[in-house]
Amino acid sequence: MALPAALPDIPPLESGDRLSREEFHRRYEQRPDIKKAELVDGVVYVASPVRTDHSAAHGAIVTWLGVYAAAHGDVAMNDNMTLILGDSEVQPDALIRRLENGTSTVTTDRYLEGPPELVAEVAASSASYDLHQKRALYERSGVQEYIVWQVYDRAIRWFNLHDGQYQDLHPGEDGIFESDVFPGLRLDVDSMLNGDMSAVLAALSGET
């Protein structure tokens, strides 16, 4: 069988590839058609096309965290930003970080390096790598709070880092999560799951 007349200079980027972070980054930069790819502990994960349910949940998380950041001048919110954690390179759906005395820094080429204080991901279900490989990466890297919205399970889990291990944060009797790291960051779980952003933002502002 004859090979193609010309092969690309850089091999393709595919899920399951095992690469160094430098090689992953080099290949990713050559693939503008790929909207999201991540390297977790040396293994490549290329995201599938985004469905409406994931997109809607993503938008809700970004809105909630963005409103909080807008009201707190020392906090920044980033959406799908490249984050370097040791030998891994990921793109969290959303994150918030402290601008002063924080645990992450912006690199000279404008990526983020080091653990932000809070990361949020939208996952299909409990089977997603967000709750396995990526959770282990964030835990090991020192991300203090990690939120995962399991769309098909209709569940939101919020993890706090204690003594190097994640523990589930539980909502209060009113069904509201409250951050241990960011004062006033509150999440009305049922309203978020039901798409009631007015109620979500009311809880965030302390109106409920």
C-alpha positions in Angstrom: 0.0 0.0 0.0 1.4 3.3 -1.0 1.9 6.1 1.6 0.4 9.5 1.0 2.7 11.7 -1.1 3.3 14.1 1.8 2.9 13.6 5.5 2.4 16.5 7.9 5.4 17.9 9.6 3.8 17.4 13.0 1.8 14.2 13.8 -1.9 14.6 14.6 -3.2 15.1 18.1 -5.4 12.3 19.2 -7.1 11.1 22.4 -4.9 8.4 24.1 -1.6 9.8 22.8 1.1 9.8 25.5 3.2 13.0 25.2 5.4 15.3 27.1 3.7 18.7 27.9 6.1 20.5 25.5 5.2 18.1 22.6 1.5 18.3 23.5 1.6 22.1 23.4 3.5 22.1 20.1 1.0 19.8 18.4 -2.0 21.6 19.9 -0.8 25.0 18.6 -0.7 23.5 15.1 -4.3 22.4 15.3 -6.6 25.4 15.3 -9.5 23.2 14.3 -9.4 21.5 17.7 -11.2 23.7 20.2 -10.3 21.8 23.3 -7.6 19.3 24.1 -6.0 18.5 27.5 -3.0 16.6 28.7 -3.6 14.9 32.1 -0.6 13.0 33.5 0.9 12.4 30.1 -2.3 11.3 28.4 -4.1 13.4 25.7 -7.9 13.9 25.9 -9.5 15.6 22.8 -13.0 16.9 23.6 -16.0 15.8 21.5 -18.2 18.4 19.9 -20.2 20.3 22.5 -23.9 19.6 22.9 -26.5 22.1 24.0 -26.9 20.6 27.5 -23.2 21.0 28.2 -23.1 24.4 26.6 -26.0 25.6 28.8 -24.5 24.4 32.0 -21.1 25.9 31.0 -22.8 29.3 30.4 -24.6 29.1 33.8 -21.4 28.4 35.7 -19.5 31.2 33.8 -22.3 33.6 34.6 -22.4 32.7 38.3 -18.7 33.0 38.8 -18.4 36.0 36.6 -21.0 38.0 38.6 -19.1 37.0 41.8 -15.8 38.1 40.3 -17.3 41.4 39.1 -18.3 42.3 42.6 -14.8 41.4 44.1 -11.9 43.4 42.6 -9.3 41.0 43.9 -10.8 38.0 42.1 -10.6 37.1 38.4 -12.7 34.7 36.5 -11.4 32.8 33.4 -13.3 30.6 30.9 -11.6 27.8 29.1 -8.1 29.2 29.9 -5.0 27.0 29.4 -3.8 26.0 32.8 -0.3 24.4 33.4 -0.1 22.1 36.4 3.4 20.5 36.4 3.6 18.2 33.4 -0.1 18.5 32.7 -1.9 21.1 30.6 -5.7 21.5 30.9 -8.5 23.9 30.0 -11.0 24.1 32.9 -14.5 25.1 31.9 -14.2 28.0 34.4 -12.1 29.1 37.3 -11.7 31.9 39.7 -8.4 33.0 41.3 -7.0 35.7 43.6 -5.1 38.4 41.9 -3.0 39.3 44.9 -1.2 36.6 47.0 -2.9 33.9 44.9 -1.6 30.4 44.1 -1.5 30.8 40.3 0.4 33.2 38.0 0.2 34.3 34.4 3.1 33.2 32.3 5.0 35.4 29.9 3.1 33.9 27.0 -0.2 34.6 28.9 -1.2 31.2 30.1 -2.0 30.3 33.7 0.4 28.3 35.8 -0.1 26.8 39.2 -3.3 25.9 41.0 -6.1 28.5 41.0 -8.1 28.6 44.2 -11.3 27.3 42.5 -12.0 25.2 39.4 -15.4 24.3 37.9 -16.0 21.7 35.3 -19.1 20.5 33.4 -19.1 16.7 33.1 -21.6 14.3 31.4 -21.8 11.9 34.4 -19.9 10.4 37.3 -18.0 8.3 34.7 -16.3 11.3 33.2 -12.6 11.8 33.6 -13.4 15.1 35.3 -14.3 13.0 38.4 -11.3 10.7 38.1 -8.1 11.7 36.3 -8.7 15.4 36.5 -10.0 15.3 40.0 -6.8 13.5 41.0 -4.7 16.1 39.2 -6.4 19.1 40.8 -6.2 17.4 44.2 -2.5 16.7 43.9 -1.8 20.2 42.5 -3.5 22.0 45.4 -6.6 23.4 43.8 -8.5 24.3 47.0 -12.1 23.9 45.7 -13.3 21.9 42.8 -16.9 21.9 41.5 -18.2 19.3 39.0 -21.7 19.6 37.4 -22.7 16.1 36.3 -25.3 17.0 33.7 -26.9 13.6 33.0 -26.9 12.8 36.7 -28.5 16.1 37.6 -26.0 16.6 40.4 -23.4 19.2 41.4 -20.5 18.1 43.6 -18.3 20.6 45.4 -15.0 19.4 46.8 -12.8 21.1 49.4 -9.2 20.3 49.9 -8.3 19.2 53.5 -4.9 17.8 54.4 -4.2 17.2 50.7 -7.4 15.3 50.0 -10.8 16.3 48.6 -13.8 16.0 50.8 -17.4 16.7 49.7 -18.8 20.0 50.8 -22.5 19.6 51.7 -25.1 22.3 51.1 -27.0 23.7 54.1 -30.6 23.0 55.0 -31.5 25.7 52.5 -29.9 23.8 49.7 -27.1 26.3 49.3 -23.4 25.6 49.0 -21.1 28.2 50.5 -17.4 28.5 49.7 -14.8 28.1 52.4 -12.2 30.0 50.3 -14.2 32.9 48.7 -16.4 34.7 51.2 -20.0 35.1 49.9 -19.7 32.7 47.0 -23.0 30.9 47.4 -24.7 28.4 45.1 -28.4 27.4 45.2 -28.0 23.9 43.8 -31.7 23.2 42.9 -32.1 26.6 41.1 -28.9 26.0 39.1 -30.0 22.5 38.1 -33.4 23.8 37.1 -31.9 26.7 35.0 -33.4 29.4 37.3 -30.5 31.9 37.0 -32.5 34.7 38.7 -32.7 32.5 41.9 -29.1 31.5 41.5 -27.9 35.2 41.4 -30.3 36.1 44.2 -28.7 33.5 46.5 -25.3 34.7 45.4 -26.2 38.2 46.5 -27.6 36.9 49.8 -31.2 37.9 49.0 -32.5 34.4 49.9 
